[in-house]
Amino acid sequence: MKIYSSIIILLAICFYSCKKTVVLDLNNAPAQTVIQGDVTNESGPYTITINQSVGFYADNVFPPVSGAVVKISDNNGITDSLTETTPGVYSTHTLQGQPGNTYILSVVANNINYTATSTMPMLVPFDSISFRTTSAFGQTRTNALVNFQDPAGIKNQYQFIEYINGKQFTKSIFVFDDRLSDGRYITSTLFTDSTYFNSGDVLKINMNCIDPDVYTYFYQLSRSSGNGTFGSTASPANPTSNINNGALGYFSAHTTEARTVVVP
């Protein structure tokens, strides 16, 4: 009986150990610089935002980085020195984005020099927005579809951003690569919870033509967050940034075109 009693006690200890809550010490990671910004084919000014990351368990309030030296130049020798308009937000003055041009971002913050390069693709016309309604398991879902002609013989990557009644979907990331559909007419569904919009709402979609590095960033972000078209991974991680020296975030030179419709 002593043997069986010992086994029962051991199993009880193991069970208790399995139920113990472990809080990982993730709050001691050093703060990293987070840089985000865009140059587009639309008129400026363009903005670069710079913040500091915070601990895993901290509130999602990212301290702005003030006093940085921020410049954007292009392959034609034009350089624009940005001005800090609000804490951590830096704006251009004269720079005008042009498809085909390469743009170089330079940021000096906290005595570290960060750089990134992005080439603006040529504009691919955004044809139209349509809708598809499906029913399954007693529920009806309505999703938006983007329609456009992909140019043949050119590698293209796209990003789509939705706005409902002027408000952006903050948790939805949609990117598309023409690797398997080069030169085809594309009809792509943006799988979004249809409870976000109702009949009569105004839906605006921006179609951005982005470069490969920016596509990789947003594709990985969509996979790790679980908020994109392609699902999620088991182990979230920081997406690969196109900014050097360990900065988080991205710098994107891209074309953009919008279409607006009323939800039927």
N, C-alpha and C positions, 0 to 999 in steps of 0.2 A: 504493500500500500504506500510505503514511503516513496517508492519509485514513481508511482502514478501521481502522487501529490506533488512531487518535484516537477514533473512534466507539466501539470496543470499550472503551477506557479510560474514556470518559465514561459509558457504560452501567454499567460496573463501579462507578464512583463513585456513580451514582444508586442502584444496587441496595444498596450499602453504606449509603447515607444512609437509605433506606427501612427498613432493618433496625435502625437505631440506636434504642436505648431512651431515651425521654424521660421524666424524672420531673418532674411538675409541682410547682411550689412552692405547695402548698396548705396548708402548715403555718403560714403567717403570718397567716391570717385571725384577726381579733380574737375573743376568747371572747364567747359570747352566753349570756344567761340562759335556762335551760330550765325552764319551769313546767308541771306536770301535776297535775290534780286533778279530783275528782268530788264532786257532791252527788247523792244518790239518794233514792228513796222508802223505802228500808230505813233502819233505825235507825243513827244515827251511833255513834262519831265518824267524820267524814270527814277525809281527809288531803290536803294539798297538798305536793308535793315540788318542791324548787328546787335546781337544779344549774347548773354552768357547762359549756358545750360545750368540746371539745378539738379539736386539729388533726386533719386528715384521716388522717394516718399514725400518730397516737398510739393507744395502747391504749384500748379502750372503757371507760375508768374516768373517770367524770364527777364532778369535785369538788363536794361539797355546798356550798350557800350557807347559812351560819349567820347568825344575828342579824337576819334579816329581820322586818319588821312585816307580818303577814298577817291580813286580816279578810275575812269573808264576810257580806254583808247581803242582805236580801230586800226585796221590794216592800211588805211590811207594816211596815217600820221596824225589824225585828229585826237586830241585829248581833252576830256572834260573833268575838271576838279569839282567834286560834289560838295554841297553845303549841308550841314546838319540842320534840318528844319525843325525837328522835334527830337528829344533824347533817343539816340540809337537809330534815327531815320535820316538818310542822306539822299539828296535829290540832285539830279543833273540840271544843267542850265541850257546848253545849246545842242547837245548831242541828238542826232536823229538816226534811228535805226533803219538800215537798208538790207533787204534780202541779199544773201551772198557775201556780206561783209563778216569779218571775224572781229570779235570784241574781246578785249582783255581787261579784266577787273583787277585792280590792285588795292589792297586794304592794309594799312599799317595800324594795328590795334594792340595795345598792351606790349609794345616793342616787338611785335611779331609781324612779319610781312606775309600776307596771304595773297595768292594770285589764282585766277581761273580764266580759262579761255572757252569761248563758245562761238560757233559759226551759225549765223542765221540762215536756215533753209529757205528755198524759194517757196512762195505762197502756193498752196494747193486750194483751189476754190471749194468752198463749203456750199454744197448744193441745197440741201433742205433738211428739215426735221419732220419725221412722221411718228406715228404711235402704233403700238401693238398691245392688244388686250388679250390676256389668257386667263383661263379658269382652271383651277386644280384644287382638290380637297375642300371644295365649298368656298374658295376664296377667289376673288377676281383681282388681277394685277394689271396695271397699265405701265408700260415702259416706253421711254423715248428712243427713237432710232435716228442715227445720223447717217446721211447719205452723201456720198461724194465719189468722184472719179480719181483713183490713184494713178499717178503718172507711171508709165511703163519704163523699165530699165533704170529706175532711180530708187535707191533705198530711202524710205520715208518712215518717220515715226510721228505719232500724233498724240495729243493730249486733249481731253474734252472736259470742260468745266461747266457745271449746270448752275443756273440761278432761277429761283422761284420768287416771283414778285419782288425782284431786286435783291434777294438775299442768296448768297452763295451756299451750296451744299458743302459744309466744312469737313465732312467725313467721307466724302466720296471721291475716289481717285480712278480716273479712266484713262488708260493709255493703250495705244494700238500700234503694232508693227506690221508692215506690209510684206514681211518675209515670205509668207505663204499665199499672198494675194496680190503680188506685184502686177500693176497694170489693169486691175479689175475695177468694176464699179462696186463700191463698198456700201453695204448696209449693215451697220453695227449697232447692236442693242446696248443701251446703257442700263445695266441692271441695277435699279434703285428701288428701295421700298416705296411702293406707290402711295403710301399714306402721307408722303411728303407733299404731294400735290393733288389738287382736286379740279374738277371741271370748272373752267372759267379762269383758272390761274394763268398768269403770264410766265411762260418758260423761255428763258434765254440760254443758249449754249454757245460757248466760245470754242472754236476749233483752232488749236495751236499746232503748228508744225515745228517740232523740236528736234534738237540734234541728238545723236546716239547716246552721249554721256548723260544728258538730262533725262532721256527716256529710261536709261538704266536706273537712275536715281528714283524716279517715280514708280517704276515697275517694282523695284525692291521695296519701296515704301508701301505700296499697295499689298504686296505679299505679306509683309511683316505685320501690318496693321489689321489686315483682314477686312479693310473697307473698300477694296478695289474689286475689279471684275474677276480677278483670277483667284480669289480666295486668300488664305493665310498660311503661314508656316507655323510650326510648333514653337520655334525659338525666335522671337522678335529680335531684330538687331538694327543698328544704324545703317541706312542705305549708303551706298558708295557715293561720296561727294566728288564733284569735279573741281573742288577748291583744295589747294594743297596745304601742307603744314598742320594737318590734323583738325582743320575746321569742319564743322557740320554744316549742312545746308546745301545750296546749289546756286549757280549763276547761269541764267538761260537767256540766250539771244534767239528769239523765235518770231515767226509771223503769227498773226491772230486774225480771225474773222468770226463774226457772230451772226447767228440767226435767232429770231424771236417769233414765237407762235403762242396762240391761246390754246390751253389744254382742252380738248373736246369733251 
